[in-house]
Amino acid sequence: MSPHNKQEINAEKLFELVESISKFVEKKVRMYALGGTALTILGIKPSTLDIDVNIGSETEYKYISKVFEQIGFKKDGPIKWITQEGLAFDLFHSSRILGTDLLSDCLKQSTLIKSFGNIDVFTLSLYDIIISKLARGDSRDFDDIKKILEKKIDMKKFVQRYKKTMEISSVHKYKQKLLDLIEIKFKEWNYEIDTKLVKEVKKWKE
């Protein structure tokens, strides 16, 4: 097996890889880019270490998994596939994204970016990307969230969607995670703190 090559993957490299895979794909497959992969495609960050994608349905997931096997990618655990170059693909196929159960409309809320033969590449909405990253909440996730918030994000819309998402998910201390963002991190980043929104979140019951 080719070891996972921890090289940075930019959007051009990512699209080249998807295009090369598409030559072997004879059925329609929808790939929804997640997390840092989506942010790389959208130009919000320059590169990503892994290619994280959600496949549109279980049928498509099983089909693309067979294609990966046929073209020589190696399975490395339940979700990871390693290309001949050592690049890592993490494949998901439900609304459970990077350990978080997103709302069932998360794929409908996504944006079609580009098509390569039978492969359509989408990105999750910025709101769902923030939610999945905040739910995990490591230092790299907060770096990415800061980059997203530099775009036009409606914080009230985000907080409402975050609350709905957390009500169906099993994220531990989700209220405190949000407060850490809109109080502590916002202060650290010199962002304006919406005190009314903070008070509203503090009233939530977990």
N, C-alpha and C positions, 0 to 999 in steps of 0.2 A: 504493500500500500504506500502511496505517496504521502509523506508526512504533511500535516497542515502547514502551509507556508504563510507565515504571519505578515505577508506584505500588504501594503495599503492598496485598495482597489478603488480607482476613480470611476466616474460615470462612463467614460469612454471604454475602459477595460471591461466594465460590467456589461455594457451593451454588446461589445464584441463577443463576449462569452455567450450571452443569450442568443445572439444571432447564429453562432456556430452550433448551438444546441438545436435551434429551430429547424435546421436542415434535416434533422432526424424525426421531427415531430409531425405526424400526419393527422392528428386530431386537435381540435381547439383546446388550448390550455390557457387559463387566466392566472397570471402571477401577480400577486399583490406585494409590493415591496414594503418592508416593515422597518421601523427604527432607523438606525444609521444608514441602512441601504436606501431607504426612501429619501432621507435628507441629502444623501450624496447625489441621487438622481435629480433632486429638486435644486441642487446647487447651494444648499444651505450649509453643507460641510464638504470639504474637498475629497474625502475618501472614507472607506470603511474597511474593517478587517475581515468581516464575514459577510456573506450574502444571505440575508434573512428574507424569505418569501413565504407568503401564505398562498396555497393553491386553491382555486375557486371551489372545488368540490372534492369529495372523497374519490369519485370516479376518475377525475382529472389527476388527483394525487397519485393514485395507483398506477395510472398510465405513465405519468412523467417519471415515476420511480423506476418503472421498467425500462424507459428510454435511457435514464441515467445509467442503469446497470448495463444495458446493451452497448453504450458508447464508452464504457470502461471506467466510469466513476465508481469509487469504492465507498460502501456504507461504513460509517464510523459512529455507531450508537443509534438511538431511536430516530433521530431527525437529521443527523449530519451526513452529508455526502462530500467526498473529497475528489476534486478534478485531477487530471494527470499533472497539472501544474502545481497541485497542492493547495488550490483555493477551496475554501469551505462554503458549501451551500447548506443552510439550515432550512428544511422544509416543514411547514405547518399546513394543516388543512381543516381548520375549524375557526370559531370566533375566539378560541383561547390563544392569545398572542403573547409570546415571550413571558408566559406564566400568568397572564392576566386574562380573565374572561371579559372580552369587550362586548358591547351591545350587538345584537343580531344584525343591525343594519350597517355595521362597520364597513363591510365590503361595498355595499351600495353607495356609501358616502365617499368612496375612493375615487381617484381621478385617473382616467386612461392617459398614459404618457406616450406610449409608442407601441407599434406592433411589429413583430419579426415573424413573417410567415404565419403559422398558426398560434404563435405565442403573443398574447396581449399583456403588456406590462402596465400595471397600475401602481399608484402610491396610496397608502392609507391617508386619511385626512390628517392635517396637522394637529387637530384636537385629539384624535385617537393616538397619534404618535406621542404627544405629551403625556396622555393618560397612561400608556403602557410604560413609558420611561419613568414617570413619577412613581408608579406602583412598584417598580424595581428599585429605583432611587440610589444607584451608586454615583460616584463622582463624575464619571463620564456621561451618565444620563443627565445630570444637572448642567453639564457643559453644553450638551445638545439642546436641552430645554431653553437655556439662555439664548442660543442661536435662533431657535424657533420664535421666541417671544420678541425678537427684533423685527419679526414680520408683523403683519396686522392680525392680531389675535383678540377676539372679543372675550375678555376674562369672565364675564357673567355667563356667556354661552359655554365656555370651557368648564367652569365650576359646576354648572347644571348637568352637563354631560358626564363629568367626572363622578358626581354624586350618584347618578342613575347607574353608571357602570359599576361603581363600588358596591351598590346594593345587590348586584347579581354575582359579584366576584368574591373571592376569599382572601383579599389582601389585608394583611395585619396592620393595624393602626393607620388606616387610610386617611382619617381626619388629620392626624398629626403630620403625616407626610405632606398634605396640602398646606397646612399652616406653616410648616418648615419652608415651603416654597414662597408663599405670598407674604410672609412676615420676615423670616430670617434671611432667605436668599435675596428677596427683593431689596432689603436694606443693604445687604452686602453688594448688590449690583447697582445701587443707587437708583432703583426703580421706584416710581410712585406707589405707595401702599394704599389700597382702598380699604380704609378702616371699617366702612359699612359692610363690605364683603367679608372681612376678617371676622367681625362680630357674628355675621350670619353663619359662617362655617363653624364657629365655636359652639353654636347652639345644636349642631348635629348630634344625633345619638348613634353610636356604633353598635 
